[in-house]
Amino acid sequence: MNDYFPTIETPDWVSELRSPFHHHFLGVQIWQWLGLILLIAIARIAMIVGNRITGRVIRLRDKVLAGEVTPETVVAARRAVGLLTGILICYPLVGPLSLPPKLERGVLLVLEGLTIVAFSTLAYALWDVVCDSMATRAAEVSDRAERLLIPMTRKFVRLVIVTVGLFVALSTLLNVNVAAVVASLGIGGIVVALAAKDSVENIFGSLTILFDMPFKIGDWVKVDKIEGIVEEINLRSTRIRTFEDTVINLPNANLIRAAVENYSARRYRRQKFNVRIPYDSPPETVRTFCDDIRKFAIGLDRVQADKVVVDLSDCDDVGLSILVQCNLEVFTQAEELELRHRLFEEIMRLRKVHGILFYPAGIARLPEAPSKP
């Protein structure tokens, strides 16, 4: 290590220091301890400067380039650059302290370790900046492929960065033969794959989501008996928040075999119900009643006019059934219920207008129908 960071001879000004500064504490002279404290202070100042400069650069980048960066990513990038700046400024200042060989090797070893951490953290943060920019663009154009691919790719590249940083640390700090480690991992890969069968299935499940794209983040889905909103898609599992506000981590292996129902992919919401009337209702009145319901439904906003059905459809021991069916072009439950409410209100109003009685199921005797106004 000293081949790369040779110890510099003690500066001439050190000999001019008063004798108390040359006293030893734990084998190190007092002036050297003070130098280490000053070195830490300088590194701290450099970290603050690097942090603030990075913040200004990111703000300038937001003005020039498209795509927003999340506050968490900005904080991570500023910390990474600040840490790297503080470490790099320490390297040329360690030599003039003329520390004892063991202490100097220890200090340089710590600096090398922190340098690896800083570079890994910086790569991690820069990749997050790229992913945030792509995610913003994908959200603007509603690209399902990018919105699904970006979170999974983000996590995969993060794993690669951490793995590379770990291998570099092992090779640099502990002199581990990384090539031999990689070779041994290749030999033991089959054993690991057999031992982690479920994990392998989960990865294939992730690939299924990636290529088939049955849903994306934010979709309302139902997988077997699990129903809720997709919050996160990982390599191993998919996180779904149910409508009871609980969170379920669904292994991606289940998606290979299960039927996935995506409610958010609906182009419309079908409404289908029956209005029951007695047998003694006048045919002309029934026809007029059905025509009025049909006209009202067709006149509603966001209703597919060519899909409206209002006709007699069935009969039983009690009476007749009028099928009311239509498709609503809505995206939320609130919009759906609002249109259903208006339709029900109109049916109740038309009942009084035409003097038609509604029969509940299973009722044999009913009161007389209300008279027409």
C-alpha positions as CSV (number, residue, x, y, z in Angstrom):
1,M,0.0,0.0,0.0
2,N,2.9,2.3,0.7
3,D,4.0,1.8,-2.9
4,Y,1.0,3.9,-3.9
5,F,1.0,6.3,-1.0
6,P,4.7,6.7,0.0
7,T,5.4,8.4,3.3
8,I,6.7,11.9,2.9
9,E,9.6,13.0,5.1
10,T,8.7,15.1,8.1
11,P,8.4,18.8,7.1
12,D,11.1,21.2,8.4
13,W,8.6,23.2,10.4
14,V,7.9,20.3,12.7
15,S,11.3,20.6,14.2
16,E,10.5,24.2,15.2
17,L,7.5,23.2,17.3
18,R,7.9,23.4,21.0
19,S,8.7,20.3,23.0
20,P,5.1,19.5,24.3
21,F,4.0,18.9,20.7
22,H,6.6,16.2,20.4
23,H,5.4,14.2,23.3
24,H,4.0,10.8,22.5
25,F,0.5,9.5,23.2
26,L,-0.1,5.9,22.2
27,G,3.0,5.9,20.1
28,V,2.0,9.0,18.2
29,Q,3.3,12.5,18.7
30,I,0.9,15.2,19.8
31,W,1.3,17.3,16.7
32,Q,0.4,14.2,14.6
33,W,-2.8,13.7,16.6
34,L,-3.6,17.4,16.0
35,G,-2.9,16.9,12.4
36,L,-5.3,14.0,12.2
37,I,-8.0,16.1,13.9
38,L,-7.3,18.9,11.4
39,L,-7.5,16.3,8.6
40,I,-10.9,15.2,9.7
41,A,-12.1,18.8,9.9
42,I,-10.8,19.6,6.4
43,A,-12.5,16.4,5.1
44,R,-15.8,17.5,6.7
45,I,-15.6,21.0,5.2
46,A,-14.9,19.4,1.8
47,M,-17.9,17.1,2.2
48,I,-20.2,20.1,2.9
49,V,-18.8,22.0,-0.1
50,G,-19.2,18.9,-2.4
51,N,-22.7,18.4,-1.1
52,R,-23.8,21.9,-1.9
53,I,-22.2,22.1,-5.3
54,T,-23.9,18.8,-6.2
55,G,-27.2,20.3,-5.2
56,R,-26.7,23.3,-7.4
57,V,-25.7,21.1,-10.3
58,I,-28.8,19.0,-10.0
59,R,-31.0,22.1,-9.9
60,L,-29.3,23.4,-13.0
61,R,-29.8,20.0,-14.6
62,D,-33.6,20.2,-13.8
63,K,-33.8,23.4,-15.7
64,V,-31.9,22.1,-18.8
65,L,-33.0,18.5,-19.1
66,A,-36.4,16.9,-19.0
67,G,-37.5,14.5,-16.3
68,E,-37.9,15.1,-12.5
69,V,-35.6,13.6,-9.9
70,T,-37.1,12.6,-6.6
71,P,-35.9,14.3,-3.4
72,E,-34.6,11.0,-2.1
73,T,-32.4,10.6,-5.1
74,V,-31.1,14.2,-4.8
75,V,-30.2,13.6,-1.2
76,A,-28.4,10.3,-2.0
77,A,-26.4,12.0,-4.9
78,R,-25.4,14.9,-2.7
79,R,-24.2,12.7,0.1
80,A,-22.2,10.4,-2.3
81,V,-20.4,13.4,-4.0
82,G,-19.8,15.0,-0.6
83,L,-18.3,11.8,0.8
84,L,-16.1,11.3,-2.2
85,T,-14.9,14.9,-2.1
86,G,-14.0,14.6,1.6
87,I,-12.1,11.4,1.0
88,L,-10.1,12.4,-2.0
89,I,-8.9,15.5,-0.3
90,C,-7.4,13.4,2.5
91,Y,-5.1,11.3,0.4
92,P,-2.4,14.0,-0.3
93,L,-2.6,15.2,3.4
94,V,-1.9,11.9,5.0
95,G,1.8,11.7,3.9
96,P,3.0,15.0,5.5
97,L,1.8,13.8,8.9
98,S,4.7,11.2,8.9
99,L,2.5,8.8,10.8
100,P,4.0,5.5,12.2
101,P,3.9,2.8,9.4
102,K,1.2,0.7,11.0
103,L,-1.0,3.7,11.7
104,E,-0.5,5.1,8.3
105,R,-1.4,1.8,6.7
106,G,-4.5,1.7,8.8
107,V,-5.5,5.2,7.8
108,L,-4.9,4.5,4.1
109,L,-6.9,1.3,4.4
110,V,-9.8,3.1,5.9
111,L,-9.6,5.7,3.1
112,E,-9.6,3.0,0.5
113,G,-12.6,1.4,2.0
114,L,-14.5,4.7,2.2
115,T,-13.5,5.4,-1.4
116,I,-15.0,2.2,-2.6
117,V,-18.2,2.9,-0.6
118,A,-18.3,6.5,-2.0
119,F,-17.9,5.4,-5.7
120,S,-20.5,2.6,-5.2
121,T,-22.9,5.0,-3.6
122,L,-22.3,7.6,-6.3
123,A,-23.0,5.0,-9.1
124,Y,-26.1,3.9,-7.2
125,A,-27.3,7.5,-7.0
126,L,-26.5,8.4,-10.6
127,W,-28.4,5.3,-11.8
128,D,-31.4,6.4,-9.7
129,V,-31.2,9.8,-11.4
130,V,-31.4,8.1,-14.8
131,C,-34.3,5.9,-13.7
132,D,-36.2,8.8,-12.2
133,S,-35.9,10.7,-15.5
134,M,-37.1,7.7,-17.5
135,A,-39.9,7.1,-15.1
136,T,-41.1,10.7,-15.5
137,R,-41.1,10.4,-19.3
138,A,-42.9,7.0,-19.2
139,A,-45.6,8.5,-16.9
140,E,-46.1,11.4,-19.3
141,V,-46.6,9.1,-22.4
142,S,-48.3,6.3,-20.4
143,D,-45.9,3.7,-21.7
144,R,-46.8,0.5,-20.0
145,A,-43.6,-1.2,-21.0
146,E,-41.3,1.4,-19.6
147,R,-43.4,1.9,-16.4
148,L,-43.1,-1.8,-15.7
149,L,-39.5,-2.3,-16.9
150,I,-37.9,0.7,-15.1
151,P,-38.6,-0.4,-11.5
152,M,-37.4,-3.9,-12.2
153,T,-34.3,-2.7,-14.1
154,R,-33.6,-0.2,-11.3
155,K,-33.4,-3.0,-8.7
156,F,-31.4,-5.3,-10.9
157,V,-28.7,-2.7,-11.7
158,R,-28.6,-1.7,-8.0
159,L,-27.8,-5.3,-7.2
160,V,-25.0,-5.3,-9.8
161,I,-23.5,-2.1,-8.4
162,V,-23.5,-3.5,-4.9
163,T,-22.0,-6.8,-6.0
164,V,-19.2,-5.1,-8.0
165,G,-18.5,-2.9,-5.0
166,L,-18.3,-5.9,-2.7
167,F,-15.9,-7.7,-5.1
168,V,-13.7,-4.6,-5.4
169,A,-13.6,-4.3,-1.6
170,L,-12.6,-7.9,-1.2
171,S,-9.9,-7.7,-3.8
172,T,-8.4,-4.4,-2.6
173,L,-8.8,-4.5,1.1
174,L,-8.5,-8.2,1.9
175,N,-6.5,-9.4,-1.2
176,V,-9.1,-12.0,-2.0
177,N,-8.8,-13.7,-5.4
178,V,-12.1,-12.5,-7.0
179,A,-11.6,-14.8,-10.0
180,A,-11.5,-17.8,-7.8
181,V,-14.6,-16.7,-6.0
182,V,-16.5,-16.2,-9.2
183,A,-15.4,-19.6,-10.4
184,S,-16.5,-21.3,-7.2
185,L,-19.9,-19.5,-7.5
186,G,-20.2,-20.9,-11.1
187,I,-19.5,-24.4,-9.8
188,G,-21.9,-24.1,-6.9
189,G,-24.5,-22.4,-9.0
190,I,-26.4,-25.6,-9.7
191,V,-26.5,-26.5,-6.0
192,V,-27.7,-23.1,-5.1
193,A,-30.4,-23.1,-7.8
194,L,-31.7,-26.5,-6.6
195,A,-31.7,-25.2,-3.0
196,A,-33.4,-22.0,-4.0
197,K,-36.1,-23.5,-6.3
198,D,-38.8,-21.1,-5.1
199,S,-36.5,-18.1,-5.7
200,V,-35.9,-19.3,-9.3
201,E,-39.6,-19.7,-9.9
202,N,-40.1,-16.2,-8.5
203,I,-37.6,-14.8,-11.0
204,F,-39.4,-16.6,-13.9
205,G,-42.6,-15.0,-12.5
206,S,-40.9,-11.6,-12.8
207,L,-40.0,-12.3,-16.4
208,T,-43.6,-13.3,-17.0
209,I,-44.8,-9.9,-15.7
210,L,-42.1,-8.2,-17.8
211,F,-42.9,-9.8,-21.1
212,D,-46.6,-10.5,-20.8
213,M,-47.3,-7.2,-18.9
214,P,-50.6,-8.4,-17.3
215,F,-50.6,-5.3,-15.1
216,K,-48.5,-2.3,-14.1
217,I,-47.9,-0.3,-10.9
218,G,-51.1,1.4,-9.9
219,D,-53.5,-1.2,-11.5
220,W,-56.4,-2.7,-9.7
221,V,-56.0,-6.4,-10.0
222,K,-57.4,-9.7,-8.7
223,V,-55.1,-12.7,-8.4
224,D,-57.1,-15.7,-7.0
225,K,-58.7,-14.3,-3.9
226,I,-56.3,-11.4,-3.6
227,E,-57.7,-8.1,-4.8
228,G,-56.1,-4.6,-4.6
229,I,-53.8,-2.0,-6.1
230,V,-50.3,-3.0,-7.3
231,E,-47.8,-0.9,-5.4
232,E,-44.5,-2.4,-6.2
233,I,-43.0,-5.1,-8.5
234,N,-39.8,-6.7,-7.3
235,L,-37.7,-9.6,-8.6
236,R,-39.1,-11.9,-6.0
237,S,-42.6,-10.7,-5.2
238,T,-45.3,-8.2,-6.1
239,R,-46.7,-6.0,-3.4
240,I,-50.5,-5.4,-3.5
241,R,-52.4,-3.1,-1.1
242,T,-55.9,-4.4,-0.5
243,F,-59.0,-2.3,-0.1
244,E,-58.8,-3.0,3.6
245,D,-55.5,-1.1,3.5
246,T,-53.4,-4.2,4.2
247,V,-50.3,-5.1,2.2
248,I,-49.8,-8.5,0.7
249,N,-46.5,-9.7,-0.8
250,L,-47.5,-12.1,-3.5
251,P,-44.6,-14.3,-4.7
252,N,-44.2,-13.9,-8.5
253,A,-44.1,-17.7,-8.9
254,N,-47.9,-17.6,-8.2
255,L,-48.3,-15.5,-11.3
256,I,-47.1,-18.3,-13.6
257,R,-50.1,-20.5,-12.7
258,A,-52.7,-18.0,-11.5
259,A,-55.3,-16.2,-13.6
260,V,-54.7,-12.5,-13.2
261,E,-57.8,-10.2,-13.6
262,N,-56.9,-6.6,-14.3
263,Y,-59.9,-4.3,-13.6
264,S,-57.9,-1.2,-14.6
265,A,-57.6,-2.6,-18.2
266,R,-61.4,-2.4,-18.6
267,R,-62.6,-0.2,-21.5
268,Y,-66.0,0.2,-19.9
269,R,-68.0,-1.1,-16.9
270,R,-71.1,-3.1,-17.7
271,Q,-74.2,-2.6,-15.7
272,K,-76.8,-5.4,-15.7
273,F,-79.9,-5.7,-13.5
274,N,-83.5,-6.7,-13.7
275,V,-86.7,-4.8,-12.9
276,R,-89.5,-7.1,-11.9
277,I,-93.1,-6.2,-12.8
278,P,-96.5,-8.0,-12.3
279,Y,-98.2,-10.0,-15.1
280,D,-101.2,-7.8,-15.1
281,S,-99.2,-4.7,-16.2
282,P,-100.7,-3.4,-19.5
283,P,-98.4,-4.3,-22.5
284,E,-98.6,-0.8,-23.9
285,T,-97.6,0.7,-20.6
286,V,-94.7,-1.8,-20.3
287,R,-93.4,-1.0,-23.7
288,T,-93.6,2.8,-23.0
289,F,-91.9,2.2,-19.7
290,C,-89.0,0.3,-21.4
291,D,-88.7,2.9,-24.1
292,D,-88.5,5.8,-21.6
293,I,-85.8,4.0,-19.6
294,R,-83.9,3.3,-22.8
295,K,-84.0,6.9,-24.0
296,F,-82.8,8.2,-20.6
297,A,-79.9,5.7,-20.5
298,I,-78.9,6.6,-24.1
299,G,-79.0,10.3,-23.2
300,L,-76.6,9.9,-20.2
301,D,-73.0,11.1,-20.6
302,R,-70.3,8.4,-20.9
303,V,-72.9,5.7,-21.8
304,Q,-72.3,3.6,-25.0
305,A,-75.6,4.3,-26.9
306,D,-75.4,1.2,-29.1
307,K,-75.0,-1.1,-26.2
308,V,-78.1,-0.1,-24.2
309,V,-80.6,-2.9,-23.7
310,V,-84.0,-2.4,-22.0
311,D,-86.5,-5.2,-22.8
312,L,-88.5,-8.0,-21.2
313,S,-86.1,-10.9,-20.7
314,D,-87.7,-13.5,-18.3
315,C,-90.7,-14.6,-16.4
316,D,-91.4,-16.8,-13.3
317,D,-94.3,-17.6,-11.0
318,V,-94.4,-14.1,-9.6
319,G,-94.1,-11.9,-12.7
320,L,-92.0,-10.6,-15.6
321,S,-88.4,-9.3,-15.6
322,I,-87.2,-6.3,-17.6
323,L,-83.5,-6.5,-18.4
324,V,-81.6,-3.2,-18.1
325,Q,-78.1,-3.4,-19.5
326,C,-75.6,-0.7,-20.5
327,N,-71.9,0.1,-20.7
328,L,-70.4,3.0,-18.8
329,E,-67.2,4.6,-20.0
330,V,-65.9,5.5,-16.5
331,F,-62.6,4.8,-14.7
332,T,-63.5,5.2,-11.0
333,Q,-66.0,3.6,-8.7
334,A,-67.3,7.0,-7.7
335,E,-68.2,7.8,-11.3
336,E,-69.8,4.4,-11.8
337,L,-72.0,4.8,-8.8
338,E,-73.0,8.3,-9.7
339,L,-74.3,7.2,-13.1
340,R,-76.0,4.1,-11.6
341,H,-77.7,6.4,-9.0
342,R,-79.1,8.7,-11.7
343,L,-80.4,5.7,-13.7
344,F,-82.1,4.2,-10.6
345,E,-83.7,7.5,-9.7
346,E,-85.1,7.8,-13.2
347,I,-86.5,4.2,-13.1
348,M,-88.2,5.0,-9.8
349,R,-89.7,8.3,-11.3
350,L,-90.9,6.5,-14.4
351,R,-92.6,3.8,-12.2
352,K,-94.8,6.5,-10.7
353,V,-95.4,8.1,-14.0
354,H,-96.6,4.9,-15.7
355,G,-98.3,3.4,-12.6
356,I,-96.2,0.2,-12.7
357,L,-95.7,-1.9,-9.6
358,F,-92.3,-3.6,-8.9
359,Y,-92.4,-7.2,-7.6
360,P,-89.8,-8.3,-5.1
361,A,-88.7,-11.9,-5.7
362,G,-90.7,-14.5,-3.8
363,I,-93.8,-12.3,-3.2
364,A,-97.1,-13.9,-4.3
365,R,-99.5,-11.2,-3.2
366,L,-98.7,-7.5,-3.6
367,P,-100.6,-4.3,-3.0
368,E,-102.3,-2.7,-5.8
369,A,-100.3,-0.6,-8.2
370,P,-100.3,3.2,-7.6
371,S,-102.7,5.1,-9.8
372,K,-101.4,7.4,-12.5
373,P,-101.1,11.0,-11.6
